[in-house]
Amino acid sequence: MFAYSMAAADLNLKHNLIQGLFTGCMTSWPHTHGVEEHEALEISAKNYANLFENPVSGASFDPESGGAVSCFLPPLSPPPFLHYCQRYLFATPYTKDAIEDRVVHFFAKRRVDHDILDCNRKVVLEPFVEDKSTKVPHGSERNWHTLAVCATVRAINFAKSKAGCPIKTD
């Protein structure tokens, strides 16, 4: 980003400010105060976390799911761009209370194998599990992080399935 900023300044590139197109490392989403959007955010996050509390084979990815869009209940839709550099995490059981006996699920780009999109790798990407005590986000940030894990994991798996790669979901 720094290199782009310097090049854009050097070339005097003009930019337009567009709201709501991208969500990145330091902002949660949705950018609204609408009650329906926040309720959908909370329910969507609980639904995804519930897949880990009550495991089902292939819960993180169904080839017919549509990728990231399958994480969001109406009236929400995923942001058009999701910043891949962020480390997104959530804990199960998915409660507002702090509990000791929990499992932390997360997505971090540096943990993803470089050959994840190779069709010879038939394994589906699942969220990683933290092996140490980690502070997890609270409030609406918690819901956003949960859906960001869902969206990134499902988007990668969806891209792989659309490329015609066989996917193993068990």
C-alpha positions as CSV (number, residue, x, y, z in Angstrom):
1,M,0.0,0.0,0.0
2,F,2.9,2.4,0.8
3,A,4.4,1.8,-2.6
4,Y,1.1,2.4,-4.3
5,S,0.5,5.6,-2.4
6,M,3.9,6.9,-3.3
7,A,3.5,6.0,-7.0
8,A,0.0,7.6,-7.1
9,A,1.3,10.8,-5.5
10,D,4.2,10.9,-7.9
11,L,2.0,10.4,-10.9
12,N,-0.7,12.8,-9.5
13,L,-3.4,10.1,-9.9
14,K,-6.8,11.4,-8.9
15,H,-9.0,9.2,-6.8
16,N,-12.7,9.1,-5.9
17,L,-13.9,8.3,-2.4
18,I,-16.4,5.4,-2.4
19,Q,-18.1,4.5,0.8
20,G,-19.0,0.9,1.8
21,L,-16.9,-0.8,-1.0
22,F,-14.2,-2.3,1.1
23,T,-13.7,-3.4,4.7
24,G,-10.2,-3.7,6.1
25,C,-8.1,-4.4,9.1
26,M,-9.3,-1.5,11.2
27,T,-13.0,-1.3,10.5
28,S,-16.0,-3.5,11.2
29,W,-19.0,-4.0,9.0
30,P,-21.8,-3.2,8.2
31,H,-21.3,0.5,8.2
32,T,-24.9,1.2,9.2
33,H,-26.8,1.8,12.3
34,G,-29.8,-0.1,11.0
35,V,-31.4,-2.5,13.5
36,E,-32.2,-5.1,10.8
37,E,-28.6,-5.2,9.6
38,H,-27.2,-5.6,13.1
39,E,-29.7,-8.3,13.9
40,A,-28.8,-10.2,10.7
41,L,-25.1,-9.8,11.6
42,E,-25.6,-11.3,15.0
43,I,-27.8,-14.2,13.8
44,S,-25.5,-14.9,10.8
45,A,-22.5,-15.1,13.2
46,K,-24.3,-17.3,15.7
47,N,-25.3,-19.7,12.8
48,Y,-21.7,-20.1,11.7
49,A,-20.3,-20.5,15.2
50,N,-23.0,-23.1,15.8
51,L,-21.5,-25.3,13.0
52,F,-18.5,-25.7,15.3
53,E,-20.4,-26.2,18.5
54,N,-22.5,-28.9,16.9
55,P,-20.1,-30.4,14.3
56,V,-21.4,-31.6,10.9
57,S,-19.1,-33.1,8.3
58,G,-18.2,-30.4,5.8
59,A,-19.8,-27.7,7.8
60,S,-17.5,-24.9,6.7
61,F,-18.1,-25.5,3.0
62,D,-20.9,-26.8,0.8
63,P,-19.9,-26.6,-2.9
64,E,-23.3,-25.3,-3.7
65,S,-23.2,-22.6,-1.0
66,G,-22.0,-19.7,-3.2
67,G,-18.9,-19.0,-1.1
68,A,-18.8,-15.9,1.0
69,V,-22.3,-14.8,0.3
70,S,-23.6,-17.9,2.1
71,C,-22.4,-16.5,5.4
72,F,-24.7,-13.5,5.4
73,L,-28.5,-13.5,6.1
74,P,-30.6,-10.8,4.4
75,P,-30.6,-7.9,4.4
76,L,-26.8,-8.3,4.6
77,S,-24.5,-9.1,1.7
78,P,-20.8,-9.5,2.0
79,P,-18.6,-6.5,1.4
80,P,-17.2,-6.5,-2.2
81,F,-13.7,-6.6,-0.9
82,L,-12.4,-8.2,2.3
83,H,-8.9,-7.4,3.5
84,Y,-7.1,-10.7,3.5
85,C,-4.2,-9.5,5.8
86,Q,-6.3,-9.4,8.9
87,R,-6.3,-12.2,11.6
88,Y,-10.0,-12.9,12.2
89,L,-11.0,-15.0,15.2
90,F,-14.0,-16.1,17.4
91,A,-14.5,-18.5,20.3
92,T,-16.9,-21.3,20.9
93,P,-19.1,-21.7,22.8
94,Y,-20.4,-18.5,21.3
95,T,-21.5,-16.6,24.3
96,K,-21.1,-13.0,25.5
97,D,-19.7,-14.3,28.8
98,A,-16.0,-15.0,29.2
99,I,-15.5,-18.6,29.9
100,E,-12.3,-20.6,30.5
101,D,-13.2,-23.8,28.6
102,R,-13.4,-22.5,25.0
103,V,-12.0,-23.1,21.6
104,V,-10.7,-20.2,19.5
105,H,-11.2,-20.6,15.7
106,F,-9.4,-18.2,13.4
107,F,-8.3,-17.3,9.9
108,A,-4.7,-16.0,9.3
109,K,-3.3,-15.7,5.8
110,R,0.2,-16.8,7.0
111,R,-1.3,-20.1,8.1
112,V,-2.8,-20.9,4.7
113,D,-0.6,-23.2,2.7
114,H,0.7,-21.6,-0.5
115,D,-0.7,-24.5,-2.6
116,I,-4.2,-24.3,-1.2
117,L,-5.7,-23.8,-4.7
118,D,-3.7,-26.7,-6.2
119,C,-6.2,-29.3,-7.4
120,N,-4.0,-32.1,-6.1
121,R,-4.8,-30.9,-2.6
122,K,-8.3,-32.3,-2.1
123,V,-8.7,-31.1,1.5
124,V,-11.1,-28.3,2.2
125,L,-9.8,-25.3,4.1
126,E,-11.2,-25.1,7.6
127,P,-10.7,-22.3,10.2
128,F,-7.5,-22.9,12.3
129,V,-7.8,-23.7,16.0
130,E,-5.7,-21.7,18.5
131,D,-3.7,-23.7,20.9
132,K,-3.2,-21.0,23.5
133,S,-5.2,-18.5,25.4
134,T,-6.1,-15.7,23.2
135,K,-8.1,-12.5,23.6
136,V,-11.1,-12.5,21.3
137,P,-13.2,-9.5,20.2
138,H,-16.5,-8.7,22.0
139,G,-19.8,-7.0,21.0
140,S,-20.4,-6.4,17.3
141,E,-16.7,-6.9,16.6
142,R,-17.1,-10.5,17.7
143,N,-19.9,-11.0,15.2
144,W,-17.9,-9.3,12.4
145,H,-14.8,-11.4,13.1
146,T,-16.9,-14.6,13.0
147,L,-18.4,-13.7,9.6
148,A,-15.0,-12.6,8.3
149,V,-13.7,-16.1,9.2
150,C,-16.7,-17.6,7.4
151,A,-16.4,-15.4,4.3
152,T,-12.6,-15.9,3.8
153,V,-12.7,-19.7,4.3
154,R,-15.8,-20.2,2.2
155,A,-14.5,-17.9,-0.6
156,I,-11.2,-19.8,-0.9
157,N,-13.1,-23.2,-1.0
158,F,-15.6,-21.8,-3.4
159,A,-12.9,-20.6,-5.8
160,K,-11.3,-24.0,-5.6
161,S,-14.5,-25.8,-6.4
162,K,-15.3,-23.4,-9.3
163,A,-11.9,-24.2,-10.8
164,G,-13.1,-27.8,-11.1
165,C,-11.0,-29.2,-8.3
166,P,-12.4,-32.2,-6.4
167,I,-13.1,-31.3,-2.8
168,K,-13.0,-33.7,0.1
169,T,-15.4,-32.4,2.9
170,D,-15.0,-35.1,5.6
